[in-house]
Amino acid sequence: MPNWVFQGNPKHFDVDTYIRANKIVEWSIRQKNFVDEIKPADKVFIWRSDGEERESGGVIAFGEIVSDPFEYDDDVKVKVKIEEFRLYQEERMLPRVQLRDLPQTMNMQIFRMRQHTNYRLKDNEFESLLELWEEPERLTTYMELPKIDRFLYVFKNEAKQWFQDHDYLWESYNFYERFKKREHIDALEWKDIQELGDHVNAFRMALARKRALGYMNASINKYRASFYYLIYGQDSIEYRMNQFLTNDSYNLFGFGASVLSELVGNLFPEEYCFYNQRDKVAVENILELQPDYTRGDTFAGKFMKFQKSLQDNRVKEKYLEIVGKQTDLPIYYEIDQFFSYLYEQFASNEENDVEEGPQYWVLGAGEQSFMWEDFLRNEQISIGWSELGDLKQYSSKREIAEKLREVKGLGHNPNNDALANYQFTYEMEIGDYVFIKKGNSKLVGYGKILSDYQFDESREKHASIRKVEWLSTGEWELKDVKFPTKTLTDFPLEGAEKVLTVIGDKRVTYPEAKDTGSLVKEAAAYTSENILAEVFMDGDKVQDILETLDYKQNIILQGPPGVGKTFVAKRLAYLHMGKKDESKIEMLQFHQSYSYEEFIRGYKPDREGRFTLKDGIFYSFCQKAIESPEENFYMVIDEINRGNLSKIFGELMMLIESDKRGKKFSVKLAYSDGEESFYIPKNIYLIGTMNTADRSLALVDYALRRRFSFVDVETGFETGAFQNHLRKKGVSQGFVDKIVTAMNDVNEEIVRDEANLGKGYEIGHSYFCPTGEKVEDEQKWYDRIIRLEVAPLLREYWFDEEEKVNELLGRIK
């Protein structure tokens, strides 16, 4: 039985009075995909959002659904019987600000998608909320604990199952116990070195494994001497680690810092914890324990400071006190797994994600649909590629692709196959829908996904599964829809609507558009909180830009390379209109050959070679805005100063002024049809971007400068939002600090060179803003950005001062 959180916003109605005055309340179901799931007897927590009063939100009531969903005034509602309400903190409501910081509840969807009305609770989230509601003093007790204690108490409930699911640890432990024996090291052969590839995660990537273990890169005696010194040398472990990485007598090709960290953690598991990406993110970002890193630390120095941080904060002692020993493994094996648990469960706790509604997927059931009977009989779907094993061991599409290349001996990158496996594991979600295809134009089944990814070891093939509720089965020939040829692909809503019409399922996932009757996606609200989490500006600056856009209607964002001017421009448009509606935004880029005819109107040849009058992008966009006067429309012009602006705007140069908008200022265009005239409507806003480091361009002419307000967009390395973005992408806090320090150094040098450069040439933060998947190896990621993006730019800036550039690059490594 599902359980729910229903949210009410005091800005829209008086939630408190409504709850206080009614034993049975009616609540809207705005997330339409839940209409078929909400049933009588489901339990509901009523959540009041902050509304006008900051930090006043949280759980204020608990009740039970007592009706099926019903339609009322173009809305779908459900009745909830309120069993108990507590409206204020003194009445022991559950405050949002505390629930957000409690591990048991911080991952609830309401913290990720704050604009919705209805949220499904996972079973463990419901149990935690119910426990806190029934005994609210527990919340106070939890909040008084140090952060590490809170997370340990959560892991305590998960530890037994966690270690059962990670039973490979014993195999790894036994391998290293045998590997490190003196007599084994003395007799090492190449096959023993190669066997490390099965017990070092850093070697799971095919390329890394091939480089290090594909063939011998030194004599076997050097391998023996290197490992003997690392394990049994008389110097300190920090010194031995440094020697292993840098001394030619001990350094082994392909055995870098990541490999060394794993080796030390496995060889000395009673003394040292692993120091990999997961451990660093868990300790520094989630538990907020900060090792005393300083600039110039070697890898071994950082490793030791990390270990000291664990000792200073009594991590081992607290683990034993709260969780207790769970296995016969060495203690730091267990603590490393505690950190891995934190990484998987809490490293992506991002607020302000935008939910796009349930996704539709198309899945093939193998050649000739031979797996369909299995799907139907077991109420599940599965995917092949059994040679990959448990897909959860891979964290990116690239890892899956490299493994496929390795096991299949492929000479090309199997990108489609890797994507199918990645999406099946990480992107499919509970509540999504799946079509089972037969060929490209036949459908045999349609169902709803009920479970997360599971790996069933009992199945020899197709062991990667998800549970499904079959909603329709049969055989339908699709005339107007062609399924993709790939095994698995996400399917657009428009195509899904056509398929559902064929099979007679009238399920809807988005509100119906009254003007067209078609299913459309409701634009998600976009607030100041959203933009401040994304653009790395302070609130006053954003407000100032909005006010400028209001009265001027034309602004240009100017700044150095890499500050995200185009990114900011689009999000300013979202914020100004209050929602993420792509249909109201037109993006284009000016260039030196861009013309009036392309932008406004002109004669262009048709297929028969005759010249006909064609509307340009801006003309068409203005017509679109004229047809919807109640909506705002935004044209974002990237690199606006690269075009010949007087030529492009022509006679419209006057009309773009905010006080020259509207029909009474209509003009006849250079190319017009009869007596036709044109005007720019009042609901059009122009947002341009300009790179201040582009030396090849002349200054913007005065006529245009007078009609636009110019806004400086600066680097955001020091902002909390930038640093928080990196932490969410899996970069440890210590490494975030390194990036900030390094790039501040670079930019100070640029600003000091007033003769040739200056502030307009600074290097922006967007070079270091990863998109998509998490950063798996922060050092390699950073090195790649410096080598391929930052260094070439610096060499261009100081093209005749190579020594200066080399010195600067050396400082920021």
HUCOR-V83862 format. One record per residue. N is the residue number from 1. SS is DSSP state (H for helix, E for strand, L for the rest). OMEGA is omega in whole degrees, 0 to 359 (NA if undefined). Layout:
n:N ss:SS omega:OMEGA
n:N ss:SS omega:OMEGA
This chain:
n:1 ss:L omega:179
n:2 ss:L omega:175
n:3 ss:E omega:197
n:4 ss:E omega:163
n:5 ss:E omega:175
n:6 ss:E omega:184
n:7 ss:E omega:173
n:8 ss:E omega:184
n:9 ss:L omega:179
n:10 ss:L omega:177
n:11 ss:L omega:185
n:12 ss:L omega:175
n:13 ss:L omega:184
n:14 ss:L omega:184
n:15 ss:H omega:185
n:16 ss:H omega:181
n:17 ss:H omega:181
n:18 ss:H omega:180
n:19 ss:H omega:182
n:20 ss:H omega:188
n:21 ss:H omega:187
n:22 ss:L omega:174
n:23 ss:L omega:175
n:24 ss:E omega:181
n:25 ss:E omega:175
n:26 ss:E omega:183
n:27 ss:E omega:180
n:28 ss:E omega:171
n:29 ss:L omega:183
n:30 ss:L omega:177
n:31 ss:L omega:192
n:32 ss:H omega:179
n:33 ss:H omega:179
n:34 ss:H omega:186
n:35 ss:L omega:183
n:36 ss:L omega:185
n:37 ss:L omega:183
n:38 ss:L omega:186
n:39 ss:L omega:173
n:40 ss:L omega:181
n:41 ss:L omega:172
n:42 ss:L omega:178
n:43 ss:E omega:185
n:44 ss:E omega:167
n:45 ss:E omega:176
n:46 ss:E omega:185
n:47 ss:E omega:175
n:48 ss:E omega:176
n:49 ss:L omega:185
n:50 ss:L omega:180
n:51 ss:L omega:183
n:52 ss:L omega:185
n:53 ss:L omega:183
n:54 ss:L omega:176
n:55 ss:L omega:176
n:56 ss:L omega:185
n:57 ss:L omega:178
n:58 ss:E omega:181
n:59 ss:E omega:182
n:60 ss:E omega:181
n:61 ss:E omega:178
n:62 ss:E omega:182
n:63 ss:E omega:183
n:64 ss:E omega:178
n:65 ss:E omega:184
n:66 ss:L omega:176
n:67 ss:L omega:167
n:68 ss:L omega:175
n:69 ss:L omega:180
n:70 ss:E omega:180
n:71 ss:E omega:180
n:72 ss:E omega:178
n:73 ss:L omega:179
n:74 ss:L omega:179
n:75 ss:E omega:174
n:76 ss:E omega:184
n:77 ss:E omega:176
n:78 ss:E omega:180
n:79 ss:E omega:180
n:80 ss:E omega:175
n:81 ss:E omega:181
n:82 ss:E omega:180
n:83 ss:E omega:179
n:84 ss:E omega:174
n:85 ss:E omega:176
n:86 ss:L omega:192
n:87 ss:L omega:185
n:88 ss:L omega:182
n:89 ss:H omega:178
n:90 ss:H omega:175
n:91 ss:H omega:176
n:92 ss:L omega:165
n:93 ss:L omega:178
n:94 ss:E omega:187
n:95 ss:E omega:177
n:96 ss:H omega:186
n:97 ss:H omega:177
n:98 ss:H omega:179
n:99 ss:H omega:180
n:100 ss:L omega:182
n:101 ss:L omega:181
n:102 ss:L omega:184
n:103 ss:L omega:182
n:104 ss:L omega:188
n:105 ss:L omega:189
n:106 ss:L omega:180
n:107 ss:L omega:179
n:108 ss:L omega:183
n:109 ss:H omega:184
n:110 ss:H omega:176
n:111 ss:H omega:182
n:112 ss:H omega:183
n:113 ss:L omega:195
n:114 ss:L omega:185
n:115 ss:L omega:186
n:116 ss:L omega:180
n:117 ss:L omega:186
n:118 ss:E omega:181
n:119 ss:E omega:174
n:120 ss:E omega:177
n:121 ss:E omega:169
n:122 ss:L omega:184
n:123 ss:H omega:182
n:124 ss:H omega:177
n:125 ss:H omega:179
n:126 ss:H omega:181
n:127 ss:H omega:179
n:128 ss:H omega:179
n:129 ss:H omega:181
n:130 ss:H omega:177
n:131 ss:H omega:181
n:132 ss:H omega:179
n:133 ss:H omega:182
n:134 ss:H omega:178
n:135 ss:L omega:187
n:136 ss:L omega:177
n:137 ss:H omega:176
n:138 ss:H omega:181
n:139 ss:H omega:177
n:140 ss:H omega:180
n:141 ss:H omega:180
n:142 ss:H omega:185
n:143 ss:H omega:179
n:144 ss:H omega:181
n:145 ss:L omega:169
n:146 ss:L omega:185
n:147 ss:H omega:182
n:148 ss:H omega:179
n:149 ss:H omega:179
n:150 ss:H omega:182
n:151 ss:H omega:178
n:152 ss:H omega:178
n:153 ss:H omega:177
n:154 ss:H omega:180
n:155 ss:H omega:180
n:156 ss:H omega:181
n:157 ss:H omega:184
n:158 ss:H omega:193
n:159 ss:H omega:184
n:160 ss:H omega:180
n:161 ss:H omega:181
n:162 ss:H omega:183
n:163 ss:H omega:173
n:164 ss:H omega:180
n:165 ss:H omega:182
n:166 ss:L omega:184
n:167 ss:L omega:176
n:168 ss:H omega:181
n:169 ss:H omega:180
n:170 ss:H omega:177
n:171 ss:H omega:179
n:172 ss:H omega:180
n:173 ss:H omega:181
n:174 ss:H omega:178
n:175 ss:H omega:184
n:176 ss:H omega:176
n:177 ss:H omega:177
n:178 ss:H omega:185
n:179 ss:H omega:190
n:180 ss:L omega:177
n:181 ss:L omega:184
n:182 ss:H omega:183
n:183 ss:H omega:178
n:184 ss:H omega:179
n:185 ss:H omega:181
n:186 ss:H omega:184
n:187 ss:L omega:182
n:188 ss:L omega:172
n:189 ss:L omega:183
n:190 ss:H omega:180
n:191 ss:H omega:177
n:192 ss:H omega:177
n:193 ss:H omega:181
n:194 ss:H omega:180
n:195 ss:H omega:176
n:196 ss:H omega:181
n:197 ss:H omega:179
n:198 ss:H omega:187
n:199 ss:L omega:174
n:200 ss:L omega:183
n:201 ss:H omega:181
n:202 ss:H omega:179
n:203 ss:H omega:180
n:204 ss:L omega:175
n:205 ss:L omega:186
n:206 ss:H omega:182
n:207 ss:H omega:180
n:208 ss:H omega:180
n:209 ss:H omega:181
n:210 ss:H omega:181
n:211 ss:H omega:186
n:212 ss:H omega:191
n:213 ss:H omega:180
n:214 ss:L omega:177
n:215 ss:L omega:183
n:216 ss:L omega:178
n:217 ss:L omega:178
n:218 ss:L omega:178
n:219 ss:L omega:179
n:220 ss:H omega:179
n:221 ss:H omega:178
n:222 ss:H omega:177
n:223 ss:H omega:180
n:224 ss:H omega:182
n:225 ss:H omega:182
n:226 ss:H omega:181
n:227 ss:H omega:179
n:228 ss:H omega:179
n:229 ss:H omega:180
n:230 ss:H omega:186
n:231 ss:H omega:189
n:232 ss:H omega:179
n:233 ss:L omega:184
n:234 ss:L omega:179
n:235 ss:L omega:177
n:236 ss:L omega:181
n:237 ss:H omega:178
n:238 ss:H omega:180
n:239 ss:H omega:180
n:240 ss:H omega:179
n:241 ss:H omega:178
n:242 ss:H omega:179
n:243 ss:H omega:180
n:244 ss:H omega:182
n:245 ss:H omega:193
n:246 ss:H omega:184
n:247 ss:L omega:182
n:248 ss:L omega:180
n:249 ss:L omega:185
n:250 ss:L omega:184
n:251 ss:L omega:180
n:252 ss:L omega:183
n:253 ss:L omega:179
n:254 ss:L omega:179
n:255 ss:L omega:183
n:256 ss:L omega:186
n:257 ss:H omega:182
n:258 ss:H omega:178
n:259 ss:H omega:181
n:260 ss:H omega:179
n:261 ss:H omega:179
n:262 ss:H omega:180
n:263 ss:H omega:182
n:264 ss:H omega:179
n:265 ss:H omega:180
n:266 ss:H omega:183
n:267 ss:H omega:181
n:268 ss:L omega:189
n:269 ss:L omega:175
n:270 ss:L omega:185
n:271 ss:L omega:188
n:272 ss:L omega:174
n:273 ss:L omega:173
n:274 ss:L omega:180
n:275 ss:L omega:179
n:276 ss:L omega:184
n:277 ss:H omega:182
n:278 ss:H omega:181
n:279 ss:H omega:181
n:280 ss:H omega:180
n:281 ss:H omega:180
n:282 ss:H omega:184
n:283 ss:H omega:189
n:284 ss:H omega:185
n:285 ss:H omega:186
n:286 ss:H omega:179
n:287 ss:L omega:178
n:288 ss:L omega:171
n:289 ss:L omega:188
n:290 ss:L omega:172
n:291 ss:L omega:185
n:292 ss:L omega:179
n:293 ss:L omega:173
n:294 ss:L omega:181
n:295 ss:L omega:180
n:296 ss:L omega:177
n:297 ss:L omega:171
n:298 ss:L omega:177
n:299 ss:H omega:180
n:300 ss:H omega:177
n:301 ss:H omega:177
n:302 ss:H omega:178
n:303 ss:H omega:183
n:304 ss:H omega:178
n:305 ss:H omega:175
n:306 ss:H omega:180
n:307 ss:H omega:180
n:308 ss:H omega:177
n:309 ss:H omega:178
n:310 ss:H omega:179
n:311 ss:H omega:182
n:312 ss:H omega:181
n:313 ss:L omega:174
n:314 ss:L omega:183
n:315 ss:H omega:180
n:316 ss:H omega:182
n:317 ss:H omega:180
n:318 ss:H omega:177
n:319 ss:H omega:181
n:320 ss:H omega:181
n:321 ss:H omega:189
n:322 ss:H omega:183
n:323 ss:L omega:183
n:324 ss:L omega:180
n:325 ss:L omega:185
n:326 ss:L omega:186
n:327 ss:L omega:173
n:328 ss:L omega:180
n:329 ss:L omega:175
n:330 ss:L omega:190
n:331 ss:H omega:184
n:332 ss:H omega:168
n:333 ss:H omega:181
n:334 ss:H omega:181
n:335 ss:H omega:176
n:336 ss:H omega:178
n:337 ss:H omega:173
n:338 ss:H omega:178
n:339 ss:H omega:178
n:340 ss:H omega:176
n:341 ss:H omega:179
n:342 ss:H omega:181
n:343 ss:H omega:184
n:344 ss:H omega:186
n:345 ss:H omega:192
n:346 ss:H omega:183
n:347 ss:L omega:182
n:348 ss:L omega:181
n:349 ss:L omega:185
n:350 ss:L omega:171
n:351 ss:L omega:172
n:352 ss:L omega:168
n:353 ss:L omega:179
n:354 ss:L omega:179
n:355 ss:L omega:182
n:356 ss:L omega:184
n:357 ss:L omega:181
n:358 ss:L omega:180
n:359 ss:L omega:172
n:360 ss:E omega:181
n:361 ss:E omega:173
n:362 ss:E omega:183
n:363 ss:E omega:172
n:364 ss:E omega:182
n:365 ss:L omega:180
n:366 ss:L omega:180
n:367 ss:H omega:182
n:368 ss:H omega:178
n:369 ss:H omega:185
n:370 ss:L omega:180
n:371 ss:L omega:186
n:372 ss:H omega:179
n:373 ss:H omega:177
n:374 ss:H omega:177
n:375 ss:H omega:186
n:376 ss:H omega:184
n:377 ss:H omega:185
n:378 ss:H omega:182
n:379 ss:L omega:180
n:380 ss:E omega:169
n:381 ss:E omega:180
n:382 ss:E omega:180
n:383 ss:E omega:187
n:384 ss:L omega:182
n:385 ss:L omega:183
n:386 ss:H omega:181
n:387 ss:H omega:179
n:388 ss:H omega:183
n:389 ss:L omega:180
n:390 ss:L omega:185
n:391 ss:H omega:179
n:392 ss:H omega:179
n:393 ss:H omega:179
n:394 ss:L omega:183
n:395 ss:L omega:180
n:396 ss:L omega:177
n:397 ss:H omega:182
n:398 ss:H omega:178
n:399 ss:H omega:180
n:400 ss:H omega:180
n:401 ss:H omega:180
n:402 ss:H omega:178
n:403 ss:H omega:178
n:404 ss:H omega:177
n:405 ss:H omega:182
n:406 ss:H omega:187
n:407 ss:H omega:180
n:408 ss:H omega:180
n:409 ss:L omega:184
n:410 ss:L omega:176
n:411 ss:L omega:180
n:412 ss:L omega:178
n:413 ss:L omega:180
n:414 ss:L omega:188
n:415 ss:H omega:181
n:416 ss:H omega:180
n:417 ss:H omega:179
n:418 ss:H omega:180
n:419 ss:H omega:180
n:420 ss:H omega:180
n:421 ss:H omega:180
n:422 ss:H omega:181
n:423 ss:H omega:179
n:424 ss:H omega:184
n:425 ss:H omega:193
n:426 ss:H omega:187
n:427 ss:H omega:172
n:428 ss:L omega:181
n:429 ss:L omega:173
n:430 ss:L omega:182
n:431 ss:L omega:173
n:432 ss:L omega:179
n:433 ss:E omega:182
n:434 ss:E omega:172
n:435 ss:E omega:175
n:436 ss:E omega:186
n:437 ss:E omega:171
n:438 ss:E omega:190
n:439 ss:L omega:183
n:440 ss:L omega:185
n:441 ss:L omega:180
n:442 ss:E omega:180
n:443 ss:E omega:178
n:444 ss:E omega:180
n:445 ss:E omega:181
n:446 ss:E omega:184
n:447 ss:E omega:181
n:448 ss:E omega:183
n:449 ss:E omega:186
n:450 ss:L omega:185
n:451 ss:L omega:169
n:452 ss:L omega:178
n:453 ss:L omega:176
n:454 ss:E omega:175
n:455 ss:E omega:183
n:456 ss:L omega:184
n:457 ss:L omega:182
n:458 ss:L omega:180
n:459 ss:L omega:181
n:460 ss:L omega:177
n:461 ss:L omega:181
n:462 ss:L omega:183
n:463 ss:L omega:177
n:464 ss:E omega:190
n:465 ss:E omega:167
n:466 ss:E omega:178
n:467 ss:E omega:185
n:468 ss:E omega:168
n:469 ss:E omega:181
n:470 ss:E omega:182
n:471 ss:E omega:178
n:472 ss:E omega:174
n:473 ss:E omega:183
n:474 ss:E omega:176
n:475 ss:E omega:183
n:476 ss:E omega:174
n:477 ss:E omega:183
n:478 ss:L omega:183
n:479 ss:L omega:186
n:480 ss:L omega:183
n:481 ss:L omega:174
n:482 ss:L omega:177
n:483 ss:L omega:175
n:484 ss:L omega:181
n:485 ss:L omega:182
n:486 ss:L omega:179
n:487 ss:L omega:180
n:488 ss:E omega:176
n:489 ss:E omega:174
n:490 ss:E omega:190
n:491 ss:E omega:182
n:492 ss:L omega:182
n:493 ss:H omega:182
n:494 ss:H omega:178
n:495 ss:H omega:180
n:496 ss:H omega:179
n:497 ss:H omega:180
n:498 ss:H omega:179
n:499 ss:H omega:180
n:500 ss:H omega:177
n:501 ss:H omega:180
n:502 ss:H omega:184
n:503 ss:H omega:173
n:504 ss:L omega:178
n:505 ss:L omega:185
n:506 ss:L omega:180
n:507 ss:L omega:177
n:508 ss:L omega:179
n:509 ss:L omega:180
n:510 ss:L omega:181
n:511 ss:L omega:182
n:512 ss:E omega:179
n:513 ss:L omega:185
n:514 ss:L omega:184
n:515 ss:L omega:184
n:516 ss:L omega:183
n:517 ss:L omega:180
n:518 ss:L omega:177
n:519 ss:E omega:179
n:520 ss:L omega:180
n:521 ss:L omega:179
n:522 ss:L omega:182
n:523 ss:L omega:180
n:524 ss:E omega:177
n:525 ss:E omega:180
n:526 ss:L omega:187
n:527 ss:L omega:178
n:528 ss:H omega:177
n:529 ss:H omega:178
n:530 ss:H omega:186
n:531 ss:H omega:181
n:532 ss:H omega:177
n:533 ss:L omega:188
n:534 ss:L omega:193
n:535 ss:L omega:174
n:536 ss:L omega:173
n:537 ss:L omega:175
n:538 ss:L omega:185
n:539 ss:H omega:181
n:540 ss:H omega:180
n:541 ss:H omega:180
n:542 ss:H omega:181
n:543 ss:H omega:179
n:544 ss:H omega:179
n:545 ss:H omega:179
n:546 ss:H omega:179
n:547 ss:H omega:177
n:548 ss:H omega:178
n:549 ss:H omega:180
n:550 ss:H omega:188
n:551 ss:H omega:183
n:552 ss:H omega:181
n:553 ss:L omega:178
n:554 ss:E omega:177
n:555 ss:E omega:174
n:556 ss:E omega:176
n:557 ss:E omega:183
n:558 ss:E omega:180
n:559 ss:E omega:181
n:560 ss:L omega:181
n:561 ss:L omega:173
n:562 ss:L omega:176
n:563 ss:L omega:174
n:564 ss:L omega:184
n:565 ss:H omega:181
n:566 ss:H omega:177
n:567 ss:H omega:180
n:568 ss:H omega:183
n:569 ss:H omega:182
n:570 ss:H omega:181
n:571 ss:H omega:172
n:572 ss:H omega:176
n:573 ss:H omega:177
n:574 ss:H omega:184
n:575 ss:H omega:182
n:576 ss:H omega:179
n:577 ss:H omega:176
n:578 ss:L omega:181
n:579 ss:E omega:179
n:580 ss:E omega:182
n:581 ss:L omega:183
n:582 ss:H omega:183
n:583 ss:H omega:182
n:584 ss:H omega:183
n:585 ss:E omega:175
n:586 ss:E omega:180
n:587 ss:E omega:173
n:588 ss:E omega:182
n:589 ss:E omega:176
n:590 ss:L omega:173
n:591 ss:L omega:191
n:592 ss:L omega:180
n:593 ss:L omega:180
n:594 ss:L omega:190
n:595 ss:L omega:174
n:596 ss:H omega:183
n:597 ss:H omega:178
n:598 ss:H omega:186
n:599 ss:H omega:184
n:600 ss:L omega:185
n:601 ss:E omega:177
n:602 ss:E omega:179
n:603 ss:E omega:181
n:604 ss:E omega:181
n:605 ss:E omega:174
n:606 ss:L omega:184
n:607 ss:L omega:180
n:608 ss:L omega:179
n:609 ss:L omega:178
n:610 ss:L omega:180
n:611 ss:E omega:179
n:612 ss:E omega:181
n:613 ss:E omega:182
n:614 ss:E omega:176
n:615 ss:E omega:177
n:616 ss:L omega:185
n:617 ss:H omega:184
n:618 ss:H omega:179
n:619 ss:H omega:182
n:620 ss:H omega:181
n:621 ss:H omega:177
n:622 ss:H omega:178
n:623 ss:H omega:178
n:624 ss:H omega:179
n:625 ss:H omega:179
n:626 ss:H omega:181
n:627 ss:H omega:180
n:628 ss:L omega:187
n:629 ss:L omega:181
n:630 ss:L omega:181
n:631 ss:L omega:174
n:632 ss:L omega:180
n:633 ss:E omega:188
n:634 ss:E omega:174
n:635 ss:E omega:179
n:636 ss:E omega:183
n:637 ss:E omega:180
n:638 ss:E omega:179
n:639 ss:L omega:187
n:640 ss:H omega:182
n:641 ss:H omega:179
n:642 ss:H omega:180
n:643 ss:L omega:172
n:644 ss:L omega:194
n:645 ss:H omega:179
n:646 ss:H omega:180
n:647 ss:H omega:183
n:648 ss:H omega:184
n:649 ss:H omega:178
n:650 ss:H omega:183
n:651 ss:H omega:180
n:652 ss:H omega:180
n:653 ss:H omega:179
n:654 ss:L omega:188
n:655 ss:L omega:180
n:656 ss:L omega:175
n:657 ss:L omega:186
n:658 ss:H omega:181
n:659 ss:H omega:177
n:660 ss:H omega:180
n:661 ss:L omega:175
n:662 ss:L omega:188
n:663 ss:H omega:184
n:664 ss:H omega:178
n:665 ss:H omega:181
n:666 ss:L omega:176
n:667 ss:E omega:174
n:668 ss:L omega:184
n:669 ss:L omega:177
n:670 ss:L omega:175
n:671 ss:L omega:182
n:672 ss:L omega:181
n:673 ss:L omega:182
n:674 ss:L omega:182
n:675 ss:L omega:183
n:676 ss:L omega:176
n:677 ss:L omega:185
n:678 ss:E omega:174
n:679 ss:L omega:176
n:680 ss:L omega:183
n:681 ss:L omega:183
n:682 ss:L omega:183
n:683 ss:L omega:175
n:684 ss:E omega:177
n:685 ss:E omega:180
n:686 ss:E omega:177
n:687 ss:E omega:179
n:688 ss:E omega:173
n:689 ss:E omega:183
n:690 ss:E omega:180
n:691 ss:E omega:183
n:692 ss:L omega:180
n:693 ss:L omega:181
n:694 ss:L omega:185
n:695 ss:L omega:187
n:696 ss:L omega:187
n:697 ss:L omega:175
n:698 ss:L omega:177
n:699 ss:L omega:176
n:700 ss:L omega:185
n:701 ss:L omega:189
n:702 ss:H omega:182
n:703 ss:H omega:180
n:704 ss:H omega:182
n:705 ss:H omega:180
n:706 ss:H omega:184
n:707 ss:H omega:179
n:708 ss:L omega:167
n:709 ss:E omega:183
n:710 ss:E omega:184
n:711 ss:E omega:178
n:712 ss:E omega:173
n:713 ss:L omega:188
n:714 ss:L omega:178
n:715 ss:L omega:186
n:716 ss:L omega:183
n:717 ss:L omega:185
n:718 ss:L omega:185
n:719 ss:L omega:177
n:720 ss:H omega:182
n:721 ss:H omega:178
n:722 ss:H omega:182
n:723 ss:H omega:178
n:724 ss:H omega:178
n:725 ss:H omega:179
n:726 ss:H omega:179
n:727 ss:H omega:179
n:728 ss:H omega:179
n:729 ss:L omega:173
n:730 ss:L omega:177
n:731 ss:L omega:183
n:732 ss:L omega:183
n:733 ss:H omega:179
n:734 ss:H omega:180
n:735 ss:H omega:173
n:736 ss:H omega:179
n:737 ss:H omega:179
n:738 ss:H omega:180
n:739 ss:H omega:181
n:740 ss:H omega:180
n:741 ss:H omega:182
n:742 ss:H omega:184
n:743 ss:H omega:172
n:744 ss:H omega:176
n:745 ss:H omega:181
n:746 ss:H omega:184
n:747 ss:H omega:175
n:748 ss:H omega:177
n:749 ss:H omega:181
n:750 ss:H omega:181
n:751 ss:H omega:181
n:752 ss:H omega:181
n:753 ss:L omega:184
n:754 ss:L omega:182
n:755 ss:L omega:185
n:756 ss:L omega:186
n:757 ss:L omega:182
n:758 ss:L omega:187
n:759 ss:H omega:182
n:760 ss:H omega:182
n:761 ss:H omega:180
n:762 ss:L omega:177
n:763 ss:L omega:187
n:764 ss:L omega:185
n:765 ss:H omega:187
n:766 ss:H omega:173
n:767 ss:H omega:185
n:768 ss:H omega:178
n:769 ss:L omega:180
n:770 ss:L omega:175
n:771 ss:L omega:178
n:772 ss:L omega:188
n:773 ss:L omega:180
n:774 ss:L omega:174
n:775 ss:L omega:184
n:776 ss:L omega:177
n:777 ss:L omega:189
n:778 ss:H omega:181
n:779 ss:H omega:179
n:780 ss:H omega:179
n:781 ss:H omega:180
n:782 ss:H omega:180
n:783 ss:H omega:181
n:784 ss:H omega:179
n:785 ss:H omega:180
n:786 ss:H omega:185
n:787 ss:H omega:189
n:788 ss:H omega:184
n:789 ss:H omega:184
n:790 ss:H omega:183
n:791 ss:H omega:178
n:792 ss:H omega:179
n:793 ss:H omega:179
n:794 ss:H omega:179
n:795 ss:H omega:176
n:796 ss:H omega:179
n:797 ss:H omega:182
n:798 ss:L omega:186
n:799 ss:L omega:181
n:800 ss:L omega:180
n:801 ss:L omega:184
n:802 ss:H omega:181
n:803 ss:H omega:179
n:804 ss:H omega:180
n:805 ss:H omega:181
n:806 ss:H omega:179
n:807 ss:H omega:180
n:808 ss:H omega:178
n:809 ss:H omega:178
n:810 ss:H omega:181
n:811 ss:H omega:187
n:812 ss:L omega:179
n:813 ss:L omega:NA
